[in-house]
Amino acid sequence: GEESSILTATPTFSMYSILAKTLGIPIVNVGRNEANFEIDISAAQDAINQTKNQTVKVVFVVNPNSPTANALTAKELEWLLSLPEEIMVVIDEAYFEFSQTTVAEQLNQHPNWVILRTFSKAFRLASLRVGYAIAHPEVIINLEKVRLPYNLPSFSQAAAKLVLTDRQDVLSFIPEILTERTKLFDSFGEISALQVWESTANFFYARLTDKGLSLLGENLCQEEGLNNFMQQLKNQGTLIRHTGGGLRITVGTPEENQRTIERIKGIFNN
């Protein structure tokens, strides 16, 4: 008979696929446009229309996406809105406080949608594992049926309540991050060895250009070059992530960002 599956568009947050695989749930992966990392909507719709062996029951998207930092486009949103109610649409807005855009206004008209948020990013409670879902009451009732009885320690709950009470102070650093994001993107534009995409999150996604690869060594492929570059930065005390076929570079303080740019330029002798 038919199997139920989930659909994701890679590169994206990997845990949805990892957890699905752990539970024995089939995963349908589609690609993204290499220019702007928009979901390959044609391939995604084809996967949904294909019901011979498995039926897509849940579509996972991240807005803005991780690690590519791009927000949902109008075309992507239009496609998500067109999906039938029997398909659950899960939209992860982990970086909402940095993107300052949300699709929460769509929930009233789309009871099959679930929006996920977290306290791990802007609220800086990553080690406490606090998050929440925004969804139709019936969806929440069903989630409660499968929620583990000890899923959130009392300390984590107390910390979440505290940062919500003092959220204006806790989130007061965000304007500086957004300003630094713009400045950092401009600085990346001066480094021809890197291709860096615009960001609506608190990090950037980058790949090496042909020039960057040649400066790092002869006959290096992209993955080898990225590992080489990441290791050189690590040796100087700057940590970035090699994930999703590229590099994820976090926006830090003005001093951290300046140091990162100087070290990158030093590697490529800019």
N, C-alpha and C positions, 0 to 999 in steps of 0.2 A: 504494500500500500504506500500511500504518500507519507513522506516524513516532513515535519515542520523544521524550518531553518531560519537563520537570521541573515541579514544582509549588511555588509559594511563596505566602505570605499577606502582603499588603502592608498597612501599611508594615512593612518589615523591612530587614535588611542588603541593600543593593542589588547587591553584587558578584556574587552567584550568578546573578542575571538578566543582568547585564552580560556576564559570561563566557560564559554559555550563548548569548546572542545573538551574541557574537563567533565562537563555534564553530558557529553555524547551528542550534542546538538550540532547538526551540519551547518557549515558556514559558507555563505556565498560572498565571495570578494569580487568587487569590481574596481576598476582603476579610476584615476583622476586625470584631468587635463593638465599636462605638464607646464602649461603657461601660467595658469592661475589656480591650479589644484581644485577646480570645480569638479564635482562628481560626474563620472561618465553616465549621464542620465539615460542615454540610449541603452547601454549595457545593463543598467540597473532595472529599467523597465522590462527589458527582454528576460531578465532573470525572474522577475515577478510573474510575467506572462507564461513562463515555462513551468508547467505543473505536472510534467510526466512522472518525475521521480520525487520531487520535494516541493513544498509550498513555503514561500517566504511569509513568515508570520510577524517578524519584528525587523524594522529598519533602524539601525543605530547611526546617528550623525553627531558630530561634535561642532559646536558653534561658539567661538571660532575653533577651527580644527587644530588638533595637536598631532604632529609637530609643525604643520605648515602655517599656522597662525592666520589663515584666511577665514573671513566670515561667510555665512551662507549668502549666495548670490540670489538675485530675484528669480532667476531660472530654477535654481535648486528649490527655493521655497515654493514656487508654483508647482513643481513636481510633487513635493511632499504633501501639499494641500490637495492634490488630485488623487492621492492614494485612498483606496476604499477603507471603510471603518474596521473591517476584519483584520487589517494589518496595523499593528501597534507601531507608532513612530516615537522613538526615544531620542530626545535632543539634549545632549550634554552641554550645559552652559557653565562649565567649571570656571571659565575665564570671563564671566559676565561683567564683573566689576571693572575689568580692564577694557573690554570691548564696548561696554555701556549700551549694548543693543540686546534685545530679547525677542523671542516669538511668543511670549507668554500670553499676549492678547489673543492668540489664535485658539486657546484652550476651550473657551466657551462654545465655539463652533466645531471643535474637533475632540470629542471625548476619548478618542483612541490615541491622543498624544500624551506623552509624559515628558516633563522638563526636569532635568537633574541639575542640582547645584551642590557646591561643596564649600566647606570652611578651610580646605587645605591650601588654597591659593592666596587670594587677597587677605583673608582673615588669619592666615599663617598658623593654622592648627593642624598641619599635615600629620603629625605623629598621633593625633587623637582620633583620626578617621571619622570625622563628622560630616554628614551630608544630608540632603533632603530631596524629596521629589514633589513636584507640583503637578497635580493631575485631577481628573474627574473623580468625585467621591467613590463611584463604583470601582474604579481602578485602585484607589487607595485601599478600599476594603479588601480587595483581592490580594494586594501586596501584603497587607497585615496577616493574611492567612498563611503566608509562607515566610514571613519575617522570623528570624531566629529569636528565641526568647531573651537571649543575653547579648544582643547585637551591639549595644552601646553602653560602655561603663558610665557610672554616675559622674565621675570626674570629667569625662568628655562632655557630658550634658551640661555640667556646671560651667565649663569653659566656654561652650557655645553660647549659653545664656549671657555670660559676662561680656563677650565681644559684641553680641547683638545690642546689649544695653549701651555699650560705649562705642558703637560702630562709627560714629563721626570721628572720634579720635583714632580708632584702629585703622580706618581707611583714609586717614588724612594724607598719607604718603602717595596716594594714587595720582594726583595731578603732577607730581614730580616725575613719576614713572612715565606718564604719557608724554611729558615734555622731553624726557631723556630718550624715549622711544623715537621721537622725531629726529632728535640730534644724532642719535646712533645710526639711524637709517641713512642720514645724510653723510655721515662719516664712512659708512660701508660703501657708499657710492664712489668714494675716492680709491677704493681697493679693487683694481681690475681683475685680481686673481680670484675674487669671490663673486658669485651671483647670489644676491640676497633679495628675498621677496618682502613686500610690504606686510606689516603686521597689524592685527587688531587685538593682540594679546600682550603679554608681558615678556615675550621672547620673539626671536627671529628664526627663520628657517633659511639655511644657506647651503649651497653646493659650490664645488670648485669649478672654475672655468677651465678651458683648455690651457690658458696661460698659467693658471694656478697649478694645474697638474704638472706642467713642464718645469715650473720652478721648483717643485718638490722632488722631482726625480724623473728618470727616463722610463717611458712605457708603463706608467702607473695607470691603473684603472681608477674609476671614481671612488670605489670603496677603499682601495689601498691608499689613495691620496687623502681621503677623509680621516682614516686611521692615523696616518703619518702626521697630518696637521693637528689633529686632536691631541696626539701624544706630545708634540712639540709644545703646545700651549700648556698641557698638564705639567710638563717638566719645568715650566716657568711659574706655575702656581695658579693658572687659570683653567677651570673645569668647564667643559662644554659637553653636550651629549651627541653621540653619533647614533642617529635613529631614523627610521623611515627613509633610508637612502640619502640622508643629508645630515646637516648639523643643526642642532638647536642651541641657540645662544641667548641666554637670559639677559633682560634689561636690568642693570643694577643701579648703584648709586653713581653720581657723576664721576667720582674718583675711580670706581671700578670700571665703568665704561671707557674712560680715557685710557686706563691701563690696558684694557683688553685691546682697544684699537692700536695702541702703540706696539703691543706684542705681536699682533697680527701683521702690522706693517713691517715689523722687524723680521718676521719669518720670510716675508716675500720681498724684503729689501725695498719697500716703497719709499 
